[in-house]
Amino acid sequence: MEFDANIEHLRLAFWNVVIAAGPILGIALAIGLFIGIVQAATSINEMTLSFVPKLVFVLGGFALLSSFMLTSLSNYFAFIFDSISALG
């Protein structure tokens, strides 16, 4: 396998990590930002008010997006195994 092909596989790996983890990280970021703004506006700094809703929304996001993440990662691994089997 040439150097350029290795770099291409690495680029695809990073891109698939972003595609699979991005929606969950986006949900956590949006909920955390919203809770932070509410806490700053109301001066309520209770840790359970920030932890529990974020946990609920992230777990809900996992439940809703798990088939998408599994499909995208399965397609990537199938591509990797096909490219490895084509070499040998």
Secondary structure, DSSP 8 states (H G I E B T S, - for coil): --HHHHHHHHHHHHHHHHHHHHHHHHHHHHHHHHHHHHHHHHT---HHHHHHHHHHHHHHHHHHHHHHHHHHHHHHHHHHHHHHHHH-
